Amino acid sequence: MSVDDKNPPAAPKPSIDELRAEIKATRAELGETVQALAAKADVKARAKDQVEQTKARAKDQVEQTKQRLLGKVRTTADRVNHTGEEVVRTSPVPLPLVVAGVVAIVGVILIVRGRRR
């Protein structure tokens, strides 16, 4: 066995340009890492993002509830139209009063749910 068998040949030394490119790439990666850590540490910005997300969810829920109510009102209105105006006239509670009551109840429910969060 010779000395060359025990120690494998060393890899060729990188050129100055290769070293500079590697340093530049490492700096870019380090910069991205620092920015990511800074973003995680920025509690105020994260809180603002959370508030915006909550607002968006609340708006979506209000819109969905509004659409459901409109659908129910339309369905009820269609049924009333089909059964005739006489049924409405003999009804002890006018339809607009019922609709206003339902809207008020839904509004109170949304306000109470909003305060719990």
Backbone as a ProteinNet text record, in pm:
[ID]
protein_1_A
[PRIMARY]
MSVDDKNPPAAPKPSIDELRAEIKATRAELGETVQALAAKADVKARAKDQVEQTKARAKDQVEQTKQRLLGKVRTTADRVNHTGEEVVRTSPVPLPLVVAGVVAIVGVILIVRGRRR
[TERTIARY]
82.4	0	86.5	47.9	125.1	52.2	112.6	57.1	-65.9	-67.3	-179.6	-307.9	-295.8	-413.9	-488.4	-415.8	-478.2	-552.4	-499.4	-561.2	-613	-745.6	-796.5	-748.5	-743.9	-696.1	-792.2	-736.3	-816.9	-893.3	-1012.5	-1092.8	-1021.1	-1038.6	-971.3	-1024.7	-934.9	-973.6	-1063.6	-1170.9	-1259.6	-1191.2	-1232.2	-1171.8	-1230.1	-1170.2	-1215.7	-1358	-1387.1	-1521.4	-1625.4	-1589.7	-1681.7	-1705.6	-1598.8	-1613.4	-1702.2	-1680.7	-1761.8	-1909.7	-1935.1	-2073.4	-2137.3	-2059.5	-2111.1	-2139.9	-2052.8	-2073.4	-2197.9	-2215.2	-2331.8	-2461.4	-2461.3	-2579.1	-2608.4	-2502.7	-2520.9	-2577.2	-2528.9	-2581	-2728.3	-2767.3	-2906.8	-2995.2	-2951.2	-3027	-3037.5	-2927.5	-2927.3	-3021.5	-3023.4	-3112.9	-3259	-3293.2	-3429.9	-3467.1	-3373.6	-3398.3	-3422	-3341.1	-3355.6	-3491	-3531.6	-3660.9	-3775.8	-3764.5	-3869.4	-3878.4	-3764.1	-3764	-3818.7	-3784.6	-3834.7	-3986.7	-4038.3	-4182.9	-4253.9	-4194	-4253.9	-4248.2	-4145.8	-4129.5	-4215.2	-4266.6	-4346	-4490	-4513.3	-4642.7	-4750.7	-4718	-4817.6	-4870.7	-4781.5	-4823.9	-4904.9	-4864	-4938.7	-5077.1	-5086.5	-5217.1	-5307	-5250.6	-5328.2	-5379.4	-5293.9	-5335	-5450	-5439.2	-5544.4	-5675.4	-5667.6	-5787.8	-5851.5	-5770.4	-5822.8	-5889.6	-5828.4	-5887.1	-6020.5	-6025.9	-6149.7	-6258.4	-6221	-6318.2	-6373.5	-6285.6	-6328.3	-6423.7	-6391.4	-6479.6	-6615.6	-6614.9	-6741.7	-6825.6	-6762.1	-6835.3	-6894.4	-6817.2	-6866.9	-6988	-6979.3	-7090.4	-7215.3	-7196.1	-7310.1	-7372.6	-7290.1	-7342.2	-7416.6	-7361.1	-7427.5	-7562.1	-7563.1	-7688.1	-7789.6	-7743.2	-7831.3	-7892.7	-7810.1	-7859.8	-7960.4	-7931.3	-8025.1	-8158.6	-8152	-8275.6	-8354.1	-8282	-8350.9	-8417.2	-8349.9	-8408.2	-8533.1	-8527.4	-8645	-8758.5	-8724.8	-8828.2	-8892.7	-8809.8	-8865.9	-8955.3	-8910.4	-8990.9	-9123.3	-9116.7	-9239	-9328.4	-9268.2	-9347.4	-9413.2	-9342.4	-9400.3	-9517.6	-9501.1	-9609.9	-9731.3	-9704.7	-9814.9	-9884.9	-9808.5	-9868.9	-9953.2	-9906.4	-9980.1	-10107.9	-10103.8	-10223.4	-10327.7	-10288.1	-10385.2	-10373	-10420.9	-10410.7	-10506.9	-10612.8	-10708.6	-10648.3	-10558.8	-10494.2	-10410.2	-10342.7	-10260.1	-10347.3	-10458.4	-10546.5	-10607.8	-10631	-10690.7	-10586.7	-10460	-10353.6	-10346.1	-10331.2	-10325.6	-10195.6	-10085.8	-9957	-9917.3	-9896.3	-9857.3	-9718.4	-9701.7	-9575.3	-9456.5	-9465.9	-9350.1	-9305.7	-9398.4	-9363.7	-9286.7	-9325.9	-9255.4	-9114.2	-9101.2	-8969.8	-8882	-8933.8	-8856.6	-8811.7	-8897.8	-8861.4	-8749.6	-8757.8	-8652.7	-8520.8	-8522.3	-8399.3	-8342.1	-8426	-8378.8	-8315.2	-8377.1	-8322.4	-8186.6	-8174.5	-8046.6	-7941.3	-7979.1	-7884.8	-7834.6	-7923.1	-7882.5	-7790.3	-7821.5	-7736.3	-7597.3	-7587.8	-7456.2	-7378.3	-7443.9	-7375.1	-7323.2	-7405.4	-7362.6	-7247.9	-7255.3	-7144.4	-7017.7	-7030	-6913.7	-6845.2	-6920.5	-6861.4	-6793.4	-6835.7	-6774.2	-6636.1	-6606.5	-6475.4	-6378.6
-117	0	122.8	215.7	338.3	447.4	561	674.5	727.8	721.4	772.1	692.2	564.3	482.2	521.4	567.8	601.8	734.5	831.4	964.1	984.1	999.3	1021.7	1158.6	1173.5	1301.5	1413.8	1526.5	1641.3	1698.2	1752.2	1812.6	1939.2	1971.4	2091.3	2214.7	2307.5	2429.4	2513.9	2569.6	2652.6	2784	2836.7	2961.6	3077.8	3193.4	3312.2	3348.5	3337.2	3368.8	3273.1	3144.4	3047.8	3079.5	3116	3152.1	3275.2	3373.5	3495	3464.3	3379.1	3341.2	3266.9	3179.9	3106.3	3201.7	3297.8	3396.7	3479.8	3518.4	3598.8	3519.8	3393.2	3308.8	3291.1	3272.6	3256.4	3383.2	3498.1	3626	3642.3	3604.2	3615.9	3525.6	3402.6	3310.5	3364.4	3418.3	3473.2	3592.8	3676.6	3791.6	3747.7	3645.4	3594.2	3538.1	3468	3411.2	3521.8	3626.1	3737.9	3806.3	3824.6	3886.8	3800.9	3670.9	3581.3	3587.2	3590	3599.6	3734	3839.9	3972.5	3978.3	3915.6	3913.8	3838.3	3729.1	3654.1	3733.2	3812.7	3889.8	4016.6	4057.7	4180.2	4151	4161.6	4126.7	4222.6	4348.7	4448.4	4416.7	4385.3	4353.8	4224.5	4126.6	4000.7	4023.1	4109.8	4139.6	4209.4	4302.7	4371	4270.4	4177.7	4075.1	3992	3956.8	3877.5	3955.7	4085.6	4169.2	4174.6	4192.1	4197	4064.8	3954.8	3824.9	3807.7	3852.1	3841.9	3928.8	4049.5	4137.2	4071.3	4012.1	3947.6	3832	3752.2	3641.2	3693.3	3800.5	3856.3	3907.2	3975.2	4024.3	3908.4	3801.8	3684.1	3623.4	3614.8	3558.4	3645.4	3777.2	3868.2	3851.2	3843.6	3827.3	3694.8	3587.8	3458.1	3461.1	3522.3	3531.8	3615.5	3723.3	3809.9	3732.4	3655.9	3578.5	3471.8	3406.7	3306.5	3371.1	3487.3	3555.6	3600.2	3654.1	3695.7	3576.8	3465.2	3344.5	3301.3	3306.1	3267.9	3366.8	3495.7	3596.9	3577.3	3549.9	3526.4	3403.2	3298.6	3176.7	3203.7	3276.2	3308.9	3397.6	3493.3	3582.1	3503.3	3410.8	3328.1	3246	3189	3110.1	3197.9	3318.2	3409.9	3448.2	3475	3511.2	3396.9	3274.9	3160.2	3132.9	3159.7	3130.1	3239.2	3352.3	3459.3	3571	3685.5	3803.5	3797.3	3720.5	3713.8	3654.4	3557.5	3496.5	3600.5	3685	3789.7	3889.7	3924.4	4022.6	3968.9	3839.1	3782	3741.9	3748.1	3710.9	3812.3	3764.7	3857	3939.2	3889.3	3960.1	3989.9	4118.6	4152.4	4097.1	4060.7	4003.3	4097.2	4227.6	4314.5	4315.9	4302.7	4299.6	4171.6	4061.3	3934.2	3942.8	3996.4	4010.3	4101.8	4212.2	4304.5	4234.6	4154.9	4080.9	3981.9	3910	3813.8	3885.3	3995.6	4072.1	4123	4171.2	4219.9	4107.6	3990.8	3877	3836.5	3829.1	3792.7	3898.4	4026.2	4132.7	4119.2	4090.8	4073.2	3952.9	3844.9	3725.3	3756.1	3825.4	3858.9	3950.8	4045.9	4136.8	4059.5	3972.4	3894	3803.2	3738.3	3650	3728.9	3850.2	3933.8	3976.4	3998.6	4039.9	3925.1	3804.7	3688.4	3661.6	3703	3675	3775.6
0	0	0	-80.5	-85.9	-9	4.9	77.5	4.4	-126.1	-205.4	-181.4	-145.1	-123.6	3.7	104.7	231.2	225	156.4	146.4	4.3	-10.6	-146	-194.9	-325.1	-377.4	-336.8	-303.2	-259.9	-378.8	-347.8	-452.8	-500.6	-628.1	-676.7	-603.3	-578.1	-507.7	-597.7	-539	-620.6	-657.8	-769.1	-813.9	-733.9	-748.1	-675.9	-718.7	-846.9	-895.4	-836.6	-827	-767.2	-620.2	-548.4	-407.5	-391.4	-476.6	-469.2	-497.8	-595.3	-627.5	-509.8	-447.3	-331.6	-214.7	-192	-85.7	-115.9	-240.4	-279	-255.6	-293.5	-273.8	-124.8	-46.4	98.2	159.5	116.4	167.2	132.2	11.2	-29.7	57	79.8	164.9	306.8	357.4	492.5	501.6	397.2	394.9	398.5	321.7	321.7	459.1	521.8	654.1	756.3	751.4	844.3	822	698.1	669.4	722.2	706.7	756.5	908.3	974.4	1120.7	1166.8	1096.2	1132.1	1115.6	1011.3	989.2	1101.7	1147.8	1257.7	1388	1405.2	1528.3	1527.9	1413.1	1403.1	1446.7	1576.8	1634.5	1585.6	1573.8	1532	1391.8	1300.6	1163.6	1161.2	1240	1244.1	1302.5	1402.8	1461.8	1360.2	1283.6	1179.9	1076.9	1037.5	941.5	997.2	1125.3	1188.3	1192.4	1221.6	1224.5	1086.3	984.7	847.9	809.3	848.2	817.7	889.9	1015.1	1092.3	1031.1	988.4	922.3	796.4	719	594.9	624.4	727.3	763.5	809.5	888.1	936.8	820.1	725.6	608.9	529.6	515.7	444	515.7	648.2	723.9	712.1	717.2	703.2	565.5	463.8	327.4	312.1	368.9	360.8	433	551	626.9	551.5	492.6	414.3	297.9	228.6	115.5	160.9	274.5	325.9	360.8	426.9	464.3	341.6	243.1	121.5	53	54.2	-4.5	69.4	202.2	281	260.9	253.4	231.2	95.5	-4.7	-138.8	-140	-73.5	-67.5	1.9	112.8	185.4	100.5	33	-52.8	-165.5	-223.1	-329.3	-276.4	-157.3	-98.9	-71.9	-22.5	6.2	-122.3	-227.3	-354.9	-411.2	-390.2	-442.6	-363.5	-235	-154.5	-165.7	-218.1	-240.4	-139.1	-179.3	-94.9	23.6	13.2	122.2	247.9	231.3	347.2	419.4	343.4	403.1	476.2	418.9	481.6	610.5	619	738.9	841.7	805.2	898	1011.8	1136.4	1249.4	1253.5	1194.6	1195.3	1051.2	1017.8	880.5	845.9	720.1	673.7	694.5	664	686.8	833.1	925.1	1066.2	1099	1040.8	1061.5	1004.6	885.7	822	905.8	953.3	1036.7	1165.3	1222.4	1342.9	1318.6	1207.9	1173.8	1151	1081	1055.1	1187.3	1277.1	1406.5	1487.9	1487.7	1562.7	1506.4	1375.1	1312.3	1344.9	1342.4	1376.7	1518.9	1612.2	1752.3	1766.1	1698.9	1705.6	1652.5	1541.8	1485	1577.8	1640.5	1732.8	1853.5	1909.1	2026.6	1989.5	1875.3	1831.5	1807.4	1756.5	1731.3	1860.5	1965.1	2093.2	2164.5	2139.6	2204.6	2151	2033	1971.3	2009.7
[MASK]
+++++++++++++++++++++++++++++++++++++++++++++++++++++++++++++++++++++++++++++++++++++++++++++++++++++++++++++++++++++

